[in-house]
Amino acid sequence: MTSQGADMQIGEITSQTFGHIIAFMIPGFILIWALSLFSPTLASWLGSAEAAATVGGFFFATVASVVAGLFVSALRVTCLDSIHHHTGVPLPKFDYSKLQANKDAFLIVIEQLYRYYQFHANTFIAVILAYIVRLISIKRWPWGEPLLAIPVLGFELVLFVASRQSLSRSYLRLGQVLGITT
């Protein structure tokens, strides 16, 4: 545990905590919310207009959101990262021998840039999955709802472009911190 971690008060939100929330919990929650259309248990954890959420439900929904967010992140790594790397955002070969000397700068880049890439890209994947779950739940798969499809496609386009830009900036700054090997 770092000295910064030892000084942190219970309940205090740090930039690292915030980074994890936006990178994993929010995209995971999007997926959990969509899956609650099929699961009364998930729906009860989230609460509803008829029934208030409980402390236990909040805990389970939080854990489920983290797990779902990590699953979404795994899909992102296998799908979207590959798309970005094959369409103009090359994966640099960082010189990790410089990591120890530049650890603080490395962590700043991760928390201030890369977490936003994870948010944009993971949310891109989560919204696709949520939209598919929604279409299945209303029995309109694969045709969909044209009036809902247009804003979803617009939202997805913004997330895709933002993820590309965030990843490019992250790689640029990490290259400046670590150097790039040939």
C-alpha positions as YAML, in Angstrom:
chain: A
units: angstrom
residues:
- id: 1
  name: MET
  ca: [0.00, 0.00, 0.00]
- id: 2
  name: THR
  ca: [1.37, 3.40, -0.88]
- id: 3
  name: SER
  ca: [1.58, 6.23, 1.61]
- id: 4
  name: GLN
  ca: [-1.15, 7.96, -0.37]
- id: 5
  name: GLY
  ca: [-3.39, 4.90, 0.11]
- id: 6
  name: ALA
  ca: [-2.65, 4.81, 3.84]
- id: 7
  name: ASP
  ca: [-3.71, 8.46, 4.22]
- id: 8
  name: MET
  ca: [-6.97, 7.98, 2.31]
- id: 9
  name: GLN
  ca: [-10.12, 8.19, 4.39]
- id: 10
  name: ILE
  ca: [-12.83, 5.57, 4.04]
- id: 11
  name: GLY
  ca: [-15.26, 6.70, 1.37]
- id: 12
  name: GLU
  ca: [-12.83, 9.17, -0.19]
- id: 13
  name: ILE
  ca: [-12.83, 9.07, -3.98]
- id: 14
  name: THR
  ca: [-9.41, 9.31, -5.54]
- id: 15
  name: SER
  ca: [-8.58, 9.77, -9.20]
- id: 16
  name: GLN
  ca: [-7.73, 6.06, -9.31]
- id: 17
  name: THR
  ca: [-11.11, 5.12, -7.84]
- id: 18
  name: PHE
  ca: [-12.86, 7.46, -10.26]
- id: 19
  name: GLY
  ca: [-10.88, 5.93, -13.14]
- id: 20
  name: HIS
  ca: [-12.02, 2.44, -12.22]
- id: 21
  name: ILE
  ca: [-15.62, 3.57, -11.86]
- id: 22
  name: ILE
  ca: [-15.74, 5.12, -15.32]
- id: 23
  name: ALA
  ca: [-13.67, 2.39, -16.98]
- id: 24
  name: PHE
  ca: [-15.48, -0.64, -15.59]
- id: 25
  name: MET
  ca: [-18.49, 0.03, -13.36]
- id: 26
  name: ILE
  ca: [-20.43, 2.37, -15.66]
- id: 27
  name: PRO
  ca: [-20.12, 0.14, -18.76]
- id: 28
  name: GLY
  ca: [-20.86, -2.88, -16.57]
- id: 29
  name: PHE
  ca: [-23.94, -1.20, -15.13]
- id: 30
  name: ILE
  ca: [-25.22, -0.51, -18.65]
- id: 31
  name: LEU
  ca: [-25.03, -4.24, -19.39]
- id: 32
  name: ILE
  ca: [-26.55, -5.23, -16.01]
- id: 33
  name: TRP
  ca: [-29.41, -2.78, -16.57]
- id: 34
  name: ALA
  ca: [-30.11, -4.33, -19.99]
- id: 35
  name: LEU
  ca: [-29.92, -7.88, -18.63]
- id: 36
  name: SER
  ca: [-32.37, -6.94, -15.88]
- id: 37
  name: LEU
  ca: [-35.05, -7.08, -18.61]
- id: 38
  name: PHE
  ca: [-34.64, -10.88, -18.45]
- id: 39
  name: SER
  ca: [-33.70, -11.39, -14.81]
- id: 40
  name: PRO
  ca: [-36.08, -10.61, -11.96]
- id: 41
  name: THR
  ca: [-33.13, -10.97, -9.58]
- id: 42
  name: LEU
  ca: [-31.10, -8.30, -11.38]
- id: 43
  name: ALA
  ca: [-34.19, -6.11, -11.62]
- id: 44
  name: SER
  ca: [-34.73, -6.40, -7.85]
- id: 45
  name: TRP
  ca: [-31.10, -5.43, -7.18]
- id: 46
  name: LEU
  ca: [-31.58, -2.28, -9.24]
- id: 47
  name: GLY
  ca: [-34.89, -1.41, -7.60]
- id: 48
  name: SER
  ca: [-37.86, -0.07, -9.52]
- id: 49
  name: ALA
  ca: [-40.61, 2.50, -9.35]
- id: 50
  name: GLU
  ca: [-42.66, -0.01, -7.36]
- id: 51
  name: ALA
  ca: [-39.94, -1.18, -4.96]
- id: 52
  name: ALA
  ca: [-37.00, 0.72, -3.56]
- id: 53
  name: ALA
  ca: [-33.51, -0.67, -3.91]
- id: 54
  name: THR
  ca: [-32.06, -2.32, -0.81]
- id: 55
  name: VAL
  ca: [-28.57, -2.12, 0.67]
- id: 56
  name: GLY
  ca: [-28.01, -5.76, -0.26]
- id: 57
  name: GLY
  ca: [-29.33, -5.11, -3.75]
- id: 58
  name: PHE
  ca: [-27.01, -2.13, -4.08]
- id: 59
  name: PHE
  ca: [-24.05, -4.28, -3.03]
- id: 60
  name: PHE
  ca: [-24.94, -7.08, -5.46]
- id: 61
  name: ALA
  ca: [-25.62, -4.61, -8.29]
- id: 62
  name: THR
  ca: [-22.24, -2.96, -7.64]
- id: 63
  name: VAL
  ca: [-20.38, -6.28, -7.69]
- id: 64
  name: ALA
  ca: [-22.33, -7.42, -10.76]
- id: 65
  name: SER
  ca: [-21.51, -4.12, -12.50]
- id: 66
  name: VAL
  ca: [-17.79, -4.60, -11.83]
- id: 67
  name: VAL
  ca: [-17.89, -8.20, -13.08]
- id: 68
  name: ALA
  ca: [-19.91, -7.23, -16.16]
- id: 69
  name: GLY
  ca: [-17.53, -4.30, -16.73]
- id: 70
  name: LEU
  ca: [-14.53, -6.63, -16.67]
- id: 71
  name: PHE
  ca: [-16.32, -8.93, -19.14]
- id: 72
  name: VAL
  ca: [-17.08, -5.96, -21.40]
- id: 73
  name: SER
  ca: [-13.43, -4.93, -21.11]
- id: 74
  name: ALA
  ca: [-12.33, -8.42, -22.18]
- id: 75
  name: LEU
  ca: [-14.58, -8.12, -25.24]
- id: 76
  name: ARG
  ca: [-13.10, -4.70, -25.92]
- id: 77
  name: VAL
  ca: [-9.54, -6.05, -25.78]
- id: 78
  name: THR
  ca: [-10.33, -8.89, -28.18]
- id: 79
  name: CYS
  ca: [-12.50, -6.92, -30.61]
- id: 80
  name: LEU
  ca: [-12.24, -3.13, -30.55]
- id: 81
  name: ASP
  ca: [-8.55, -2.88, -29.68]
- id: 82
  name: SER
  ca: [-7.77, -5.14, -32.64]
- id: 83
  name: ILE
  ca: [-9.93, -3.01, -34.94]
- id: 84
  name: HIS
  ca: [-8.12, 0.15, -33.82]
- id: 85
  name: HIS
  ca: [-4.70, -1.50, -34.22]
- id: 86
  name: HIS
  ca: [-5.52, -2.74, -37.73]
- id: 87
  name: THR
  ca: [-7.03, 0.56, -38.91]
- id: 88
  name: GLY
  ca: [-4.40, 3.15, -38.18]
- id: 89
  name: VAL
  ca: [-3.68, 3.21, -34.43]
- id: 90
  name: PRO
  ca: [-0.50, 1.15, -34.22]
- id: 91
  name: LEU
  ca: [0.38, -0.61, -30.98]
- id: 92
  name: PRO
  ca: [3.74, 0.82, -29.91]
- id: 93
  name: LYS
  ca: [6.46, -1.35, -28.40]
- id: 94
  name: PHE
  ca: [7.13, 0.52, -25.19]
- id: 95
  name: ASP
  ca: [10.50, 0.33, -23.44]
- id: 96
  name: TYR
  ca: [9.37, -1.03, -20.09]
- id: 97
  name: SER
  ca: [12.95, -0.92, -18.75]
- id: 98
  name: LYS
  ca: [12.21, 2.79, -18.11]
- id: 99
  name: LEU
  ca: [9.05, 2.07, -16.13]
- id: 100
  name: GLN
  ca: [10.53, 2.10, -12.60]
- id: 101
  name: ALA
  ca: [12.20, 5.47, -13.12]
- id: 102
  name: ASN
  ca: [9.00, 6.92, -14.64]
- id: 103
  name: LYS
  ca: [6.40, 5.12, -12.55]
- id: 104
  name: ASP
  ca: [4.61, 8.28, -11.35]
- id: 105
  name: ALA
  ca: [4.37, 9.73, -14.87]
- id: 106
  name: PHE
  ca: [3.19, 6.34, -16.16]
- id: 107
  name: LEU
  ca: [0.41, 6.20, -13.57]
- id: 108
  name: ILE
  ca: [-0.65, 9.76, -14.40]
- id: 109
  name: VAL
  ca: [-0.99, 8.85, -18.08]
- id: 110
  name: ILE
  ca: [-3.02, 5.75, -17.19]
- id: 111
  name: GLU
  ca: [-5.36, 7.63, -14.86]
- id: 112
  name: GLN
  ca: [-5.68, 10.83, -16.90]
- id: 113
  name: LEU
  ca: [-5.83, 9.40, -20.43]
- id: 114
  name: TYR
  ca: [-6.06, 5.62, -20.69]
- id: 115
  name: ARG
  ca: [-9.00, 5.28, -18.27]
- id: 116
  name: TYR
  ca: [-11.00, 7.55, -20.59]
- id: 117
  name: TYR
  ca: [-10.11, 5.29, -23.50]
- id: 118
  name: GLN
  ca: [-11.37, 2.34, -21.46]
- id: 119
  name: PHE
  ca: [-14.58, 4.24, -20.67]
- id: 120
  name: HIS
  ca: [-15.26, 5.19, -24.30]
- id: 121
  name: ALA
  ca: [-14.36, 1.77, -25.69]
- id: 122
  name: ASN
  ca: [-16.02, -0.29, -22.94]
- id: 123
  name: THR
  ca: [-19.18, 1.82, -23.15]
- id: 124
  name: PHE
  ca: [-19.15, 1.33, -26.94]
- id: 125
  name: ILE
  ca: [-19.20, -2.46, -26.38]
- id: 126
  name: ALA
  ca: [-21.72, -2.26, -23.50]
- id: 127
  name: VAL
  ca: [-24.19, -0.18, -25.53]
- id: 128
  name: ILE
  ca: [-24.01, -2.63, -28.44]
- id: 129
  name: LEU
  ca: [-24.72, -5.52, -26.06]
- id: 130
  name: ALA
  ca: [-27.50, -3.59, -24.27]
- id: 131
  name: TYR
  ca: [-29.12, -2.72, -27.60]
- id: 132
  name: ILE
  ca: [-29.04, -6.36, -28.70]
- id: 133
  name: VAL
  ca: [-30.55, -7.44, -25.35]
- id: 134
  name: ARG
  ca: [-33.23, -4.76, -25.75]
- id: 135
  name: LEU
  ca: [-34.12, -5.95, -29.25]
- id: 136
  name: ILE
  ca: [-34.32, -9.55, -28.08]
- id: 137
  name: SER
  ca: [-36.49, -8.54, -25.10]
- id: 138
  name: ILE
  ca: [-39.06, -6.82, -27.30]
- id: 139
  name: LYS
  ca: [-38.90, -9.65, -29.86]
- id: 140
  name: ARG
  ca: [-37.77, -7.38, -32.67]
- id: 141
  name: TRP
  ca: [-34.46, -9.07, -33.32]
- id: 142
  name: PRO
  ca: [-32.82, -8.58, -35.81]
- id: 143
  name: TRP
  ca: [-34.91, -5.77, -37.35]
- id: 144
  name: GLY
  ca: [-34.93, -3.44, -34.41]
- id: 145
  name: GLU
  ca: [-36.65, -0.17, -33.70]
- id: 146
  name: PRO
  ca: [-35.76, 2.43, -36.36]
- id: 147
  name: LEU
  ca: [-36.46, 5.40, -34.09]
- id: 148
  name: LEU
  ca: [-34.19, 4.01, -31.38]
- id: 149
  name: ALA
  ca: [-31.53, 2.79, -33.82]
- id: 150
  name: ILE
  ca: [-30.70, 6.29, -35.09]
- id: 151
  name: PRO
  ca: [-29.66, 7.83, -31.74]
- id: 152
  name: VAL
  ca: [-27.93, 4.59, -30.70]
- id: 153
  name: LEU
  ca: [-25.89, 4.64, -33.93]
- id: 154
  name: GLY
  ca: [-25.03, 8.30, -33.35]
- id: 155
  name: PHE
  ca: [-24.00, 7.58, -29.77]
- id: 156
  name: GLU
  ca: [-21.91, 4.63, -30.92]
- id: 157
  name: LEU
  ca: [-20.20, 6.72, -33.59]
- id: 158
  name: VAL
  ca: [-19.21, 9.32, -30.98]
- id: 159
  name: LEU
  ca: [-17.91, 6.62, -28.61]
- id: 160
  name: PHE
  ca: [-15.95, 4.92, -31.41]
- id: 161
  name: VAL
  ca: [-14.26, 8.15, -32.53]
- id: 162
  name: ALA
  ca: [-13.59, 9.19, -28.92]
- id: 163
  name: SER
  ca: [-12.08, 5.79, -28.16]
- id: 164
  name: ARG
  ca: [-9.71, 6.09, -31.14]
- id: 165
  name: GLN
  ca: [-8.62, 9.56, -30.11]
- id: 166
  name: SER
  ca: [-8.19, 8.57, -26.46]
- id: 167
  name: LEU
  ca: [-6.15, 5.50, -27.39]
- id: 168
  name: SER
  ca: [-3.93, 7.51, -29.76]
- id: 169
  name: ARG
  ca: [-3.30, 10.17, -27.08]
- id: 170
  name: SER
  ca: [-2.58, 7.48, -24.48]
- id: 171
  name: TYR
  ca: [-0.05, 5.79, -26.74]
- id: 172
  name: LEU
  ca: [1.59, 9.13, -27.56]
- id: 173
  name: ARG
  ca: [2.00, 10.10, -23.90]
- id: 174
  name: LEU
  ca: [3.08, 6.60, -22.84]
- id: 175
  name: GLY
  ca: [5.68, 6.69, -25.61]
- id: 176
  name: GLN
  ca: [6.97, 9.98, -24.23]
- id: 177
  name: VAL
  ca: [7.17, 8.51, -20.71]
- id: 178
  name: LEU
  ca: [8.61, 5.08, -21.55]
- id: 179
  name: GLY
  ca: [10.17, 5.54, -24.93]
- id: 180
  name: ILE
  ca: [9.55, 3.16, -27.78]
- id: 181
  name: THR
  ca: [11.75, 0.25, -28.76]
- id: 182
  name: THR
  ca: [12.29, -0.75, -32.36]
...
